[in-house]
């Protein structure tokens, strides 16, 4: 019995020892099995993060590409600084409606200042600023067609602007603005070869349309001071459609005409024919005689006739004592001519 118990005890001890060594062998394997899933998870998370980052980078690149394609475009509903200058015929504009993408327009404003808007028809947009056009379009669309209308009006490219110069300048008429749209009054005068010798530069003025008031306002400009101080306020920056008026020093009524005044002088003058007075030039009887070369020795100065046709083709004849005006110096009796007047200088008889 003792021998059997002893062998059983040895067998039990052997089993315990075997179990102990087996646990030492299998422990690291189980630990390794517990670690592997965590590392795999971490690797998977890292892989997912990299994929997400790649996708986001791709989306960002795509968005950047789209942004570059629409660079400079104004998004509907995004607050932007509005151009206060009125929209003009020929301007290239873009119109978009936030609530309905079918309501849009992109093109030039027509000669009459109209654009074609879907569902609304022709809309008069010229003369309005971008903000005013947005408000007017929103009101028109919301009146009968939409509960709410949010518009974005953008001037993409300005049409070449013009200013107009009349009066005592050498080449009156229309002057094209530079592509940038910037021009000062001195630059405009340079384009028309400057003022004439009979100009009154201190009395010049600019007629400019006030969009808010719906009428033109008169801006006084001293051209002489502008020449003395070119960066100063008198060298006014012009806007499209400004009208520059350079009055004549003589106060000629034809200051706004861009055509020369024509007077016919015939008879006993040294150079009979058509006499021209440039715009703004004093058109007087004495100057007309001198432009025609003055009287000949046979001229009957005491009875020079002036023929004028009034409105309705009514003929008017006036007899002028030219000798008193010119020879005796009574210039207060000089008078202005009208375009189309005729001066007839008769010949005196027997040189008496």
BELUR-V733110 format. One line per field, one symbol per residue. burial: 1 if it has 9 or more other ideal C-beta (glycine too) atoms within 8 Angstrom, else 0. A space follows every 50 residues. Layout:
# BELUR-V733110
burial=???
This chain:
# BELUR-V733110
burial=00000000000000000000000000000000000000000000000000 00000000000000000000000001000000000111101111111000 00111000100011101001001011011101110111011100000011 11111000101111111110010010100010111101100100110111 10011111111000001010111011000001011101011111111110 01011000001111111110000010101111111111101100100011 10111111000000000001111111000000000110111111110100 00
